[in-house]
Amino acid sequence: MTGAAAPSAARPAGPAHPSGPGRVRRLLPPVAAWLAANLASWLVAALSAANDGSRVAYWSTAARRRWDAEHYLSIARAGYELFPCRERHPDFPDVLCGNTAWFPGYPMAVRAVSAAGLPYETAAAVVTEASLLGMFLLLWRLLGDRPGRAACLTLAVGAVFPGGIYFHALFPLAAGTLALLVCVAGVGRGSWPVAAAGGFAAAACHLVGAAAVGMLLLSAFFAWRDDSRPVRCAKAAGSAALAACGVLWAKWLMWQGTGRWDAYEALQASSYGQGGLRLPFEEIRHAYDFPFTEFYRPDGPLPWLVEHGLAAHRGQLWLNAVFVLLVLAAAAGRLVRQRRLDTAEWAALVLALAVFWTPFFAGAEMSWYRNHAQMFVGLLLVARLPRGVQALLLAACAAQYALLGAMFYAGVLV
């Protein structure tokens, strides 16, 4: 017979993607998760107080700015600078000052959005929230774009993800995490240009995002399976090299602004005593014992949530370790039951482990709790856990989100 339709079995396998109202309905879960994340953050802000005891105006950009946010905004406005501190501050120690310890991916996105006429602070908030919405949309797509209890529970965990309070701040965490998810999606789809682009953006946003370079190198062992071994190795090496250009781009911009190729390392060593590799377990101990309360001496009574959240970074470290163990358990369960992981799951596993350990190898006793937020990519594997385990994780994350958020909105965290 001529003109007969091809049998449905011959069509490529995969989830249907209807257009029109059906497609809109399928997008409701990730959009609802983004709204829930903002609602949770707003509620925590309402139950917290600033240093002067005043209420936090969550929808203001001031509530989302912390120390490092000023550096990102300065890069967006005027680029990089590096100078002896005593040139502008005579009573300052004899160290270097500037903004070359922060990567340019997020500030350049802020500069681009500000070209529409928005103030830089508003543009930064727009980039942050748009990136967070993109994170939920892309995670939903990676989970199959189909409503279900496991997928919806995973989105719920994402809404109160450990350290996720920084997904609303004027920081590059949401943009960098979205880039990591793009990298995972590219590897999963077998598209090395998409994987390389995601890796480039992640590395340009934050040093922790450079973990994508290592994952792409390792992808020769678990991705590009339709190609011959030489082609697999070429795609892995090529995408990793292009992703590494994100760091080179950052270094080039710093050189243009300061005339020094070592501007990043110089500022890190001079002002922050960082540089070289650290002993990770020793750094974990320092992170756990860091005395945040020494920087926070408010007058008068504290709100209940702030009072009980002043040492929330310790619980955060335990929860982050549990999350990594759950990601490993989910991967092990898949390997035992099905003797394989999906390509995207391999990529998410490698990235989640790398994001957890990188701050402790680099030395980040005052910032690991926000760097770890990029373990969000590990939710792709958490979705494979039993629903009861996911529900327990959701409860733990929600409680810890409130406590760490209180530290953030009270001005304890930087």
N, C-alpha and C positions, 0 to 999 in steps of 0.2 A: 504494500500500500504506500502511496505517496502522500505527503502532507501530514502524516501521523505525528503526534507529539512524542517526544522522547520519553521513555519510561522514567518515573521519578527516581528509581534506583540508580539511574545513570548520572543524576545531578550531583554536584559536589556536596559532600556532607558538611554540616555546620548549622548553626542556629539561623532561623529565619529572621529577617530584618524588615518588617512591614513598614510602609510609608504612611504618612498622614497621622490621624489620631492614634493609631496603634503604636506607631513609633514614639509619639509623644508620651503615651502611657508607660512605655518601657523605660523612658528616661526619668520617670517620677521617683523611683527609689534613690538613685544617686543625688538628685536635686534635693530630695527630702533629707538625705544624710548631710548634705552641705548646710541646709537650714538648721538641722538639729545640732550640728557642730557649733554654729553661731549662737543658737539658743543656749547651749550648755556653757559656752564661754561668757555670754551675757549674764547668765545666772550666777556664775562664779564671781564675775566682776561686781555684781550687785551685792554679793555677800562679803566682799572684801573692802579694803580701804586703802587709800594712798598713804604716803608717809605722814602727811599732815592730818590724817584722820578723815579727810573728805571722801565722799563717795566717788567711785570710778565711773566716768562717762564712757561706757564701752564703745559707743559709736563714734567717739572722737578719735582723731589720729594720735592725740597725746597719750591715750591709754595704751596704745600699741607701740610706743617708742620706748626703747631702752638704750643703754650706752652704745652698743654696736650699731643701732639703727642710725645714730647721728653720723657715723662714718659712711654707711651706705648712702645716706642722703647727700653727704658732701661729695662723694664720688660721682653721683648722678648730676650734681650741680656743676662741678668744676674739675672733675678728674682727680688724678692722684697727686699727692705731695708728700715730701719727706724732708725734715729739717731738724736741726738740733733744738731741743725744747727750750733752751735758754735764750734762743734768739727772740722768742715771743713771750716767754715766761721766765724772767730772771731768777725767781726763787725755786725753779723746778730742778729736779736732779739732772745730772749731766748725761742724759739719754736722748734717743731719737724720738721725735713725734711725727705724726702723719697718719695716713689712712691706707698704707700699702699692705697691711696685714689682712685686708678684706678683698674678696674676689669681685670681679666686675659684672658677672652675668646679670644679677638682679638689678644693680644700679643702672646698667645700660637699658634694661627693659623699662625701668622707671623713667629714665630720660626720654625714651621713645613715646611712652604714654603721656608724659607731661607736655609733649609737643602739641597735643590737642588743646592746650590752654589750661590744664589742671595744675594746681600747686603741686610741688614735688611730694609733699606728705600725702596728699590725696591720691596722686598717681601711684605711690608706693602701696597704699592700702588696696587700690584697685588691682594692681598686679598680684598682690598676695591673695586676695579673695578669689580672683579669677583662676589663679593657679590651684587653689584648694578645690574649687568646683571642678576644674579639669582633672584633678587627682581622683575624685569620686567617679566621674564619668568614665575615665580610662580604666580604673579598677573594675568597675561594673562590666565594661566590655571584656576585660580579661577573664572575668568570672563567667562569661558566657552570655551576658545581656539577657538573662532570663530570671524573672522573680522566683524566689524559693527561700525557704527558711534559712538554709546555710548561707546563701549569698546575702540576704538581708541582715542576718546576724553579723556577718563580716563587715558590712557597711556601718552597722551600729558601733562595732568596736572601733572602726576608723574614725567615727565622729568624736570619740573620746580617747583617741589614741595616746599612748604614753608620750609625753612631751609635746603633744599636739596643740597645746596652748600657743606655741610659737608659730603654728600655721596661720594665726591671725595677726601676728606681730609684723612690724616693718623690718623683716628679716628675709633671707633667701630660702628659708626651709621649705616652704610650699612650692616655690618655683623649682628648686633643686630636686624635690621628691617627684614632682610631675615629670621632670626630665628623666629621672631614673625609671619611672614607669614607661615612658616612651621608649627608652632603651630596652626594657624587658619586652615590650610589645613588638619592637623591631626584631629582636632575636626570636621571639615566638612565631612571628609571621615569616621568618626566613628572609627578612629585608635588611641587608647589612647597611644600606644608606640611612634608614630610619634608626637603626640601632646606633650607628655612629653619630647621627645628629643628636639623639638623646644623650649619649655619653658626653659629647662635646658640651652641651648645655649644662649637664650636671657638674662636670669638672670646672666649667667657667663660673658656676654659682658658688661653689664651696669646695674646700679641699677634700672633705669627706666624699663628695660626689666623684672624685677621681677614682674611687673604688670601681666605677664602671669600666675603667681602662683594664684593670685586672680581670674583671668578669668577662669582658670581650675577648681577651687573650685566651682564657680558659674555655671559651665557647667552642673552640675547635674540637673539644672532647664531647660536647653534648648538643651542638646545634649544626645547622646547614647539612642535615643528614642526607639530602637528595644529591649532594655533590660528592665528587671524588675527594680523597684525603688531601691532595695538594690544594684543591680549590677551597676546601673547608679551612685549611690552615691560612690560605691567602685572605679569605674573608674575615677570619678572626683577627689576624694581624693587621689587616688594612683598617677595619673598623676601630680596633684599639688605637692605632696610630692617629686616626682622625679624631677620636675622642680625646686623646692626650693633647691635641692641639688647643683644647679649651684652656688647659693650664698655660700653654705657650702664649696664647692670646692674652691671658691675664698678665703674664710677665712682660709682654710687649707693651701693653698699655701702661704698666708701671714704669717701664723704661722711658716711654715717651714723656711721662709726667715728671720723672725725677732724674733721668739720665743714668740710672743705676739698674743693671740687670738683677742685682741681688737685693733690691729694695724690700721685697717681702721678707727674706731671711734676716736682713739687717734689723728691721723693725721688730720682728718676732724675738730676736736674740737680745736686742738692746733694752726694750721696754717691757717685755713679757717673760724673758728668761727661757724662751722655748727654742727648740732646734735640735735636730737629730732624733734618734729613736729612743724611746723610754722603755723601761721594764713594765709591761702592761699590768701585772698584778699589783705592783707597787703603786702605779697610778690609780688603780681601782681603790686601793686603800686610802690614798690621798683624797680622791673624789668623795668617798664615803664620809671621811672625817672633816671635810672642809667646813669651817665655821661661818656659815652664811649669816648667822644671827649677830655676829660682831659688826656687820655693816648696817644693821637695822636696829635702831634704838628709838622707838616711837614714844611719844608722851601719851599718857592716859590709857584707858582700857582698850584692848584689841577686840575686833569682831571674833566670834567663836572660830570661824573657819581659818582666819589668819593665825590665831593663837595655836591651833592644832596643826597648822601647816608649815610652821617655821623650820622644821627639819624634814620636810617631805622629800627632799632629794635622796634621802636614805631609802625610803620605801620605793622611790622611783628606780633606784639602781637594782633592787631586788626584783621589781616587776619587769624591768627590761631584760634581766637575766632569765626570768621565767618565760618571757615571750620568745627569746632565742631558743630555749629548750623546747618550747611547743612547736616552733617552726621545724626544728630538727626532728621531733617526734612525728610530725605530720609527714615529713619527707621519708622518714624511715618506714612509717606505716604504708605509704604508697609503694615503696620499693618492695616491701615484704608481700603485699597483696597482689600487686600488678607487675612487679619486677621492673618498673620504669617510672620516671617522672616526665611530665611534659617539658618541652624545651623551655617554655616561659617559667615553669616552676624551678627548673635548674638555675636559671638566671636569677630569679627572686631569692632562692636559697643562698647563692653565693653573695649576692649584694647584702642581704640581711646580716649575714655573718661578718662581712667586711665592714659594714656601717657600725656594728656593735664594737668591733675591736679597734678600728682606726683611731678614734679619739684617745684611747689609752696608749697606743703606740706613739702618737704624736704629742701627747701631753695636753690635756684639756680639762683640768680639774674644775674649772668654773663654767664650762660650756658643754660637757658631754651630754647633759640631760636634753638639750635642744638638738645636738647633732644626732642623737639616737632616734629622733622623730622620723628620720629618713628610713628607719626600718619598716616604715609603712608598707614598703614593697613586699614584705614578708606575709602580709595578709592574704596574698594569693595562695599560700600554703595553709594558713590558718583556716581558710574556708573548707579544707579537707578534714578538719577535726570533727569529732562527734559534737552534736549540737549542745549537749550538756556541758562539755568542756568550753565551748564557745560562750555559753551563757555565763559561766563562772568567770571567764576572762573579761567579758563585758562588765560584770559587776565590779571586778577589781580595777579595771581601767577607769570606770566612771568615778569611783571613790578617789583614786589617785589623781585623776584629772582635776578634781575639785581642789585637792590639797596643793598640788604643784601650781595650779592656777592662782590660788590665794597667795602663794609666794611671789608669783609674777606680778599680780595686780597690786600687791602691797609694796612693791619696789624692792623686794629682797633679791630677786634674781636679776642678772644683767643680760 
